[in-house]
């Protein structure tokens, strides 16, 4: 298992270090794991003047999977857009053709009270959000800022999807649904956007190949409302890049903390980029208070999807569950009566439970 390790910026270095502890524990158990480090985001700019340096690109292409911390920092906000850390993130996704972004949102019984919603609304929650990751308005051309004939400045972006892009991610969604509760909700804005009208048409056509899956459609504004009104109505949510970005972050708060949400971004062959759903949180970087569990759970997803080792994935997830049962909490999921610990101690606790 050749894994590219990309700590990135902010808390990325801290949380990745804890996930690496888990990988090293598995390696000491006899799993053949090879780790190699590289820079991305602001760290890539600092090291090579590029948020996605050529050396990093070469490494991730030669690896079986990549583990990413997070990118971004206040000190990079004044850089030209093409040199900002977030561009490195978009470029690695495009380079790997990692079009299928899996973002599970589940509520551990131990964290029901950490959710901002009533316990009865989130107890037992288990949603899989599938976000198309390499198309849509984030990548559409033309884009930019221009001056109109009347002298007024205008910003513009282009939203579009090709039929093949929609079909391939729809197939992934239906295949995931077949392994779960055979329900999938496709989220769009077909009442306003031509792109969404086309999305709905293609998803409906692909559904004919999966007669056992119950397909529904929902406008994104309603989906945002339903996620906080009755989230357990959902099983698999399929949606485009920009809607998926927003809805998956909203769903993270149902679980109690975005620090609990892992993700996998896969290509057609299940080669993947694995990262927590949260950002680099520069305001808490270096303070040993970040929650590393989303990153550790991303390693579990790596074992499940890229390496087809369901046994190891479940072992990691069971270790995380055991730590929560022991009452250990980082600050973001802390509640009175629990034991508050830091990033490093949480990583050590998971390894001990492993």
N, C-alpha and C positions, 0 to 999 in steps of 0.2 A: 504494500500500500504506500505509494509515493504521494505525500501530502505537502502542498505548498502552504506555508504558514505566513500570513500577511497581517501582522498586528495592527498596522495603520496608525491612527492618531488618538489623542485623548485617552479615554479609559480602555481603548482597544488593546493597548499593550498589557494592561492589567488583567483583563478578562480572558484574553487569549492565553496568557501564561497559565491560568488555572485549567483551561481546556487541554493545554499541552500536558499538564500533570496527569490528566486522565489518559491521554494517549500513551504517555510513558509508562503508566501503570499497566495498561493493556499490553504494551511491548514487553514489559518484564514478565508478563504471563505467557509470553511465547508468540504473540501476534507480530508478524513481520511488518513493521512500520518504519518508513523512512521520512524524516522531516527536513525540509529546507526552507529557510526564511528569505523574505524579500520585502521591499518597501512598496507602499501604495499610499495614495492620498497625499496629505501634507508631508508625510514622511518621505514619499517619493519625490516630491518637489524639493524638499530640503537636501536630499541625497543626490538627486540627478537632474533637478530642474524640470521634472515631469511628474504629474500625479500618477501616471502608469508607465514607469520606466521600461525600456526595452528589455532589460534583464528580468524584470518581473513578468513581462509578457511571455518571454521565452520559458521561464520556469513553470508558469501555470499551464502552458500548452503541453509541456512535457510531463506534467503531474497527472495523477488519477483524480485528484480532488484538491480544492483549495479551502482553507479555513481563514476567514477574514474577521478582524475585530470591528473596526468602524473607521470612518474617515471624517475629517473636518476639524476646524479650529478657528477661533476668532482672528488669529494672526494672518489667516489666509483670505479673509473677506475682501481685501482690497486688490487681490491679484486679478489679472485679466481672466475672463470667464473660462477660457480654455485651459488655464493652469490651476484652477481651483480643485481642491481635493475631490469634490463630487464628480468631476469629469473623469477621474480615475475609476470611480465606481461604475459609471455608465460604460466606460470603455472596456473594463474587464468582463462585464456582462455580455457586451456585444462580441468581444473577442472569443469568448467561450460559447457563444450562441446559446446562452443559458436562458431560454425563452419561458420556461415553466417555473414560476416562483411559488413554492409551497409554504404557506404560513399557517401552521396549526394554532388554534386558540382553544386551549382546554383549561378547565378550572380544577386544580387539585383540591380534594376535599379539605385538606389542611389550610387552604387559602381562600375558602369561600367568603370569610369575613373581610378579606382584604379587598374584595371587589367593591366598586362604588355603587353597584346595584344590590337590590335585596337578595339575600341568600337563595330564596325560592326561585328567583329568575335565573340564577347562574349555576346552581348546584347540579353537577353532572354535565355541564356544558362541554361539548367537544365538536368544534367546527374546523373544517379545513378550507382555508381561502386559497384559491389558485389564481394567481395574478400573472397575466401575460407580461413579460419583462423586457422584451427587446424591440417593441414597436410602439405605436401610439404617439401621442403628442410629445413625449420625451425625446423621441428620435426623429420625428417628422421634419422634412425639409419642404419649402424654405422656412427659415426662422430668423429672427433678429430684431433690430431696432432701426427704423427708417424715418426719414423726414418726408412728409407729404408735400404736394404741390402748394398747398396753402401755408406751408412752413411749420405745421404742427408735427411733433414727433409721435411715432406710433410703434408700440411693441407688437410682435406677431409670432405665432407658432402654428404649426400645421398638424392636425390630427388625421391619421389615416391608418388603415389596416388592409393588408392584402388577404385574399381568400385563403391562401396557403398558411398564413400566420394564424388565422382564426381556427382553421381546421385542425392544425397540429396541437394547439393548446386545448381545444375542445375535446379531442381524443384523450388527452391526458386527464382531463376533468372527468370524463365518463368512466375511464378505467379506474380512477381513484374511487369514484362513487360505487363502482361494482364491488370494491373491496370493503366498503363501509355499509351505509344503510340504503344504498341505491336511490338517493335523492340528490339532485343537483339544481341549484338556482343560478341562472345566468343573469348577471346584473349589468345594465346598460342605461342609456338615456335615449332610447329609440323614439320617444315622442318629440325630440328636438333635433338630434344629431343624425345626419345621413350615415356617418361611420357606424353608429350604434344600430341603425336600422339594418345595415349590411351584416353587422356582427350577429344580430338576432336571427337573421335569415340563414346564415351559415351554421350556427350552433343548432338550430332547429333541424337542418338537413342532416348534420352528423348524428343527431339523436336517433335517427331511423336505424342506425347500426347497433344501438343499445336499447332494445325494447324493454329491458328489465329495469332501466333507470327512469325514475319519474323526473321529468324536466319541467321546471317552471322558469318564468322570466319576471324580473322586477326592476323598476326604475331605480337608479342609484340613490336618489333622495329618499325614496321610501325605504330602501334597504338600510340606509343610515339610521332611519327612525326605528325600523324593526329590530335592528341589532341591540338597541337599548330598551325596546318595549317587550320583545319576546324572542331573545336570541336563540333559544333552544329549538325554534322552528327550522333552523338551518342545519344542514349536514355538510355538503360541499357547496361553496360559493365560487363560481367562475366569473372572472371579470377582466377588463383591460388594465393597462398599466397605470394610468392616473387614478382610476376609481379604486383599483386594488391597493394602491399606495395609501390612500386615505382610509378605506374601510378596514384594512388590516391593522392600522394603528388604532382606530376606534375599537376594534375587537380586542386589542391588547388590554385595554382598560377593564374589560369584562373579567379578565383573569386576575386582576389585582395589581399587576405591574407589567409594563412593557419589558422589564428585565427578566421576565419568564418566557418570552416568546422567541423560539428558534426559527430558522428558515432554511430552505434548500432551494437553490436555483439550478435547474437541470437542463442539459441539452438532450437531444434525441436518444442518446446512448446512456443516459443517466450519469454522465460525468457532471460533477456539481461544484458549485460555489456555496459554501455554508457559512452563515453569519447570523448573529442575533438581529432581531428586527429594529432594535434601538440604534441611536446614533452615538457619537463620540463623547457626548456630555462633558465638554471641556471644563465646565464649572466645578465638577467633582473629580476631575482627573488627578491622580497622584495622592488621593486621600484615603485609599484603601476602603472605600465604602460602596463601590459599584457592585451590582449583582452579576456574578459570572454564570448563573444557571442557564440563561438563554444560550450562551455560547457553548456550554457543556452539552446542553440538549441538542444543539446543532451538530455536535460530534455524533450523537446518537442517530440523528437523521442521516449523517454521512454513512454510517455503518449500514443503515437500513437501505438507502436508495442507491448509493454508488457501489458499495462493496457487498451488498446482498447478504449481510450478516445480521439478520433479525435478532439472533440470540444475543449478540453484543449490544445492539441497540436497546433491547429490553433490559439488559443488565445495567446499562448506564442510567436509563430512566428509573429503574428500581432503586438505584443508589440515590438519585435526586429525591425520590419520594421518601426514602428512609431518612434522609437528612431533615426533610420538612417534618416528618413524624417525630423526630427528636426535638422539635421546637426551635431549630436554628434558623435565624432570619437575618438577611441584610436589611438595611434601613428602609428600603422601598416596600418591603412586605412585612415589616415588623408590626406587631400588635402587642399590647400589654400582656404580660405573662410568658412571653417568648424570650429566647436568648438572642440578643442582637450581636452579630459578629461581622467581621470585615470580609473583604474580597478574598484575601489569602486564606483566611480561616475557613471560609465556605468551600474553597477549592480543596483544601486539605480534608475537610469533612466528607466530601463526595468521594475522594480517593479512598478514605478509610472505609466508607460504606461499600465501595466497589469491591 
